[in-house]
Amino acid sequence: MGGAVHALIGAAIGSLMKNKAGAFAAGVVSHAVADVLPHRDCSPAVEAPLMAAAVAMIAKWRGIDSPEFWGALGAIAPDAEHALLISGLIDADHEIFPTHIHDGKYHGPDSGERLSQVLIAAAACVVVMKRSGQPVSDEKAISVDKLLHDIDKNEKCVGPAEQNQLSLTER
């Protein structure tokens, strides 16, 4: 899954939790579950700003002291090793998160589509908004859908097998 989708899933799970530590741990677990699902990853140049925007949105929405924010951080934390790989600080064989190791053995297959991620992101937004008591407006749901659609249309997305190769060649 894309980093933004991981963050939104983590925020949704965090909205169901009472404490930040539990939300963070549940976010990490959600990362593994989401990575196993078939999906299409985008290049790090696309993923990083989207993930940052999602986390900033969650921080603005719910605050940095909320379980939603900490759930989002837990959900994106495993991808820190991708940043270390891209920056050259570690080699691919030093990744340790279960869905990142063994040449993608535990990573979901490339589905060739992003609709599933759009639907998951939209559902996660609805959960966070409903749990927070904020009204769920069509405008917010449409903006998430439009953001992911525009990226899918305009940016290079790759499958998991190509992701490691792309990461190493973009340095």
C-alpha positions in Angstrom: 0.0 0.0 0.0 1.0 3.5 -0.5 2.3 5.5 2.5 -0.7 7.8 2.6 -3.0 4.8 2.6 -1.0 3.2 5.4 -1.3 6.5 7.4 -5.0 6.7 6.9 -5.6 3.1 7.9 -3.4 3.7 11.0 -5.5 6.8 11.9 -8.7 4.9 11.5 -7.5 2.1 13.8 -6.1 4.8 16.2 -9.6 6.3 16.3 -10.8 3.0 17.9 -8.1 3.0 20.5 -7.9 4.8 23.9 -4.2 5.3 24.1 -1.3 6.4 21.9 1.0 3.4 22.5 -1.8 0.9 21.6 -2.6 2.9 18.6 1.0 3.0 17.5 1.4 -0.8 17.9 -1.9 -1.4 16.1 -0.7 0.8 13.3 2.5 -1.3 12.8 0.4 -4.4 12.6 -1.9 -2.8 10.1 1.1 -2.1 7.9 1.9 -5.8 7.6 -1.8 -6.7 6.9 -2.1 -3.9 4.2 1.2 -4.8 2.5 0.0 -8.4 2.0 -3.0 -7.3 0.0 -2.6 -7.0 -3.8 -1.9 -3.4 -4.7 0.3 -1.2 -6.9 3.1 0.9 -5.4 4.3 4.2 -6.7 7.8 5.5 -6.9 9.3 7.0 -3.8 9.2 10.4 -5.4 5.4 10.1 -5.4 5.0 8.1 -2.1 7.0 10.5 0.2 5.0 13.7 -0.4 1.7 11.9 -0.3 2.6 10.2 3.0 3.8 13.5 4.4 0.6 15.2 3.3 -1.6 12.5 4.9 0.3 12.6 8.2 0.1 16.5 8.2 -3.7 16.2 7.5 -4.2 13.8 10.4 -2.1 16.0 12.7 -4.3 19.0 11.7 -7.5 17.0 12.0 -7.0 15.3 15.3 -3.8 16.8 16.8 -0.4 15.3 17.4 -1.4 14.0 20.9 -4.3 11.9 19.5 -4.4 8.1 19.1 -5.3 8.7 15.4 -1.9 10.5 14.8 0.0 7.8 16.7 -1.8 5.1 14.8 -0.8 6.8 11.6 2.8 7.0 12.7 2.9 3.4 13.6 1.4 2.5 10.3 4.1 4.3 8.3 7.0 3.5 10.7 8.0 0.2 8.9 8.6 2.2 5.7 11.4 4.1 7.4 13.7 1.3 6.3 12.7 2.1 2.6 14.0 5.6 3.2 17.2 4.2 4.6 17.6 1.9 1.6 17.0 4.8 -0.9 19.4 7.0 0.9 22.1 4.3 0.7 22.3 3.8 4.5 21.3 0.2 4.3 21.3 -2.5 1.6 18.1 -4.3 0.6 19.2 -7.4 2.5 19.2 -5.4 5.7 15.5 -4.7 5.6 13.8 -6.4 8.5 10.0 -5.8 8.3 8.4 -9.1 7.3 6.6 -7.7 4.2 9.8 -6.0 3.0 12.2 -8.9 3.1 12.8 -12.1 1.0 12.4 -10.4 -2.4 8.8 -9.5 -1.7 7.8 -13.0 -0.8 5.3 -11.8 1.8 4.4 -8.6 0.0 1.1 -8.6 -1.9 1.2 -9.1 -5.6 1.1 -6.2 -8.0 -2.5 -5.8 -8.8 -1.9 -3.3 -11.6 -4.7 -1.0 -10.1 -5.1 1.6 -7.5 -8.9 1.6 -7.0 -8.6 -0.7 -4.0 -6.3 1.9 -2.3 -8.7 4.7 -3.1 -11.6 2.8 -1.6 -9.5 1.9 1.5 -8.3 5.5 2.0 -11.9 6.9 1.6 -13.2 4.3 4.1 -10.5 5.1 6.6 -11.2 8.8 6.3 -14.9 8.1 7.0 -14.0 6.1 10.1 -11.8 8.8 11.5 -14.4 11.5 10.8 -17.3 9.5 12.2 -15.3 8.5 15.3 -14.2 12.1 15.9 -17.8 13.5 15.6 -16.9 15.6 12.6 -19.5 15.6 9.8 -18.5 13.5 6.8 -18.8 15.7 3.8 -18.7 14.6 0.2 -16.1 17.3 -0.4 -13.5 15.6 1.8 -14.3 12.2 0.4 -14.0 13.5 -3.2 -10.7 15.3 -2.4 -9.1 12.0 -1.3 -10.4 10.2 -4.3 -9.3 13.0 -6.7 -5.8 13.1 -5.1 -5.2 9.4 -5.6 -6.8 9.4 -9.1 -4.6 12.2 -10.3 -1.5 10.5 -9.0 -2.5 7.2 -10.6 -3.1 9.0 -13.9 0.1 11.2 -13.9 2.8 9.4 -12.0 4.8 6.3 -12.5 3.5 3.5 -10.3 5.4 0.2 -10.0 4.9 -3.3 -8.7 6.7 -4.6 -5.6 9.4 -6.4 -7.6 10.2 -3.2 -9.4 10.1 -1.1 -6.3 13.5 -2.3 -4.9 15.2 -2.0 -8.2 13.7 1.5 -8.7 14.8 2.5 -5.2 18.3 1.5 -5.9 18.6 3.1 -9.4 17.0 6.5 -8.4 19.9 7.3 -5.9 
